């Protein structure tokens, strides 16, 4: 299994979020996975310009690293999203990546892959952010298997406490095992089916405006 991790922190792998995602990936690597982490320091992916070109032509026209990152994910089997809590949401770096995935969301283009989410904060409220990232995974077609987070203001010393470390290692193991077994939770399957139907209706409605996405649905999903 090949896993790509997107780390939306200006501190990179040296920061708290980077350190926690490394533990998750360690758990996956112990199950035989190959991993790669892509950091988003702030100049890697520009904000979406809402130009609609991705819907019309199937790719973004901005000259940055988004398309190369997209292709790495398409060549992988899993995706881990990791972000610090920045004022009760993901970082601007992570949000820019998410917004640039609009066309991928319309096509559920990452379908068949598995994913997980990682969050750290100074004072708490990580779970809604992890849920938000897992929902993003789901609407791109990825099957989320869980999340892990850490409230750094409650941790003494340089290391994560054993319970967080074990949860992070377990999340990595679960990610690989779920992919191996093609596991899908009933609630994930239900939400994914509902969202796919919503996108099918949207693409039919906008088929003249978004020819690339309409062509994708015709080729990959038999849409008429």
N, C-alpha and C positions, 0 to 999 in steps of 0.2 A: 504494500500500500504506500502511495506517495501522498504526503500531507503538506500543504502550503499553509503557513501562518501569516496573517496580516497583522502587524503590530502598529497601531495608531498612536504612538507615543513619541514626543520629541526627545525623550531620554533614551530611546532605543533599547537594546538588550540589557543595558546597565541599570535601567529604571526598575521600579517595583513590578510594573506590568510585564516587562520583558523577562524579569526573573521568574515570575509565576508561569508565564507561558512556556518557558524552558522546562519547567517541571512537568507540565502537561505533555510536552513533546518527548520528554525522557520516558514517560510511561508508554507512549506510543512506540518509541524506538525499541523498548524492551520486548514489544510484541512483534518486532520485525519491520516496523514502518521506516520509510525513508522520509526525512523532513527537511523543509526549507522555510526560513523566516524572512519575510520582506518587511522592512521598516519603512514607515511613512513619517519622515522628520518634519515635513511641512512644505517642501517644494517638489515632491515626487508626483503628486496628482493635484491638478488644479480643480477649482470648483466647476460644476456643471454650468454651461452657458445657456441651457434650454433652447438650443438651436434646432433640435429635432433631427439632425443629420443621422444620428445612430439609428433612429426608427426608420429612416428612409433608405439608408445605405448599409446599415449593419455594422458600422464601426464609428468610433469617435474621431473627429478631425483635429482635436487638440494635440499638440506636439509635446507630450510628456510620457510618462511611463505606464499609463493606464492600460493601453492595449497589450503591452508585453506582460503585465501582471495578469490581465484577463486570460491570456493564452496559457500562462503557467497554471492557473486554476483549472482551465479546461483540460489540461494534460494530467492533472492530479486526480486523486480519489477522495481527498478530504480537504476541508478548509476550516481553520481555526481563526476566529476573530478575537483580537485582544485590544482593549482600550482602557485607559484610566477614566475615572469619573470626573468629568469636567462640567461642573454646575448641573448635575443631575442628568447628564447625557453622555454620549460618546464624544471623543475629542473631535475637533474640527477636521483633523487629518482623516480620521475614520469616516466621518460624515461625508467628506468630499468623495472618498472611494465609493461609499454606498450610493450617493446621488448619481455618480457616473455609471452606475449599473442599471439605469432605468430600462434600457433596451433588453438587458439580460433578464430583468424581472418580468417584462412583458412576455418573454419567451420561456421563462423558467429554464434558462439555458444551462444551468449547472445541475440539472436533474441527474439522479443516480449517485451523487456524491454524498458524503456524510460530513457533519460539522459539529463544532462546539464553540463556546464563548468563554472569555476570560476577562475579568474586571478587577481593578484595584482602586482604592480610594483612601483619602485621609481619614474621613469620619463616618462612612457608611453609605447606605442607600444604593448598594451595588446591584441587587437582584433585578430591579426594573430595567437596568441597563443591559444586564445579561439576557433578560427576556426579549428586549428590543433587538439585540443582535441575533438571537436565535430565530426570532420572527423574520428578520431580514434573510437569514440563511434559508428559511423555509420558502419564502416567496421567490427565491432564485432557483428553487428546485432541490435544494440540499436538505437532507434529513438531519435535523439537530438531535444530538444524543444527550446534551446536558451542558452544564456550566460550572465554573468555580470562581470564587472571588475572595478577596482579602481586604480587611479594613486595617490599614497600616497604623493608624493612631491607637489601635488596641493591641499592637504587637510590640513586645520588648525584645531587644536584641536584633542582630543582623539577619536571622533566619526566620523563615515561616514556621509556625508551630506545627507539630506532627500531624494534627488533624487536617490542616489545610494542605500540607504536603501530600498526605495520603489521598485526599480527595482529588488533588490535581493529578497525581500519578494514576489514580483509578479512572479519571476522565479520559486520559490518554489511552489507557488499556481498553476502555469501553468503546472508544471511537474506532479502534482497529477491529475489535471483536464484532461490533455492529456491522462494519463494512464486510468483514469475512462472512458473517451469517446472513447478510442482507436483511437485517432486522429493521422493522419500522413500527413505531408505536401507533396504536389505533388513533389517538388524538392527532398525531402528526399526519397520518394518512388522510384523515377527515379534513383537516385544515388545508392540506395540499390539494386535495380534490376540489374543494370549494374555491380555492384561489385559482386553480387551473381553469375552472369553468368561467370564473369572472374574467380572466384574461382572454379566453376564447371569444367571449362576447365582445370584449373591447377590440380585439384585433379584427373581428368581422365588421364592427362598426367603423373602424378607421382603416380598412384595408386599402382604400385608394390613397390615403395620406401617408401610410407607413408600408410601402411595398416590400422592404426587406424583411420586416417582421411577419407580414402576411405570407411571404414566400417561405420563411422558416417554418411557420405553422403548417403550411401545405406539405412541405417536405418531411417534417419530423413528426407531425401529429395527424396527418391525413385530413386537414381542414379543407373544406370545399368552398 
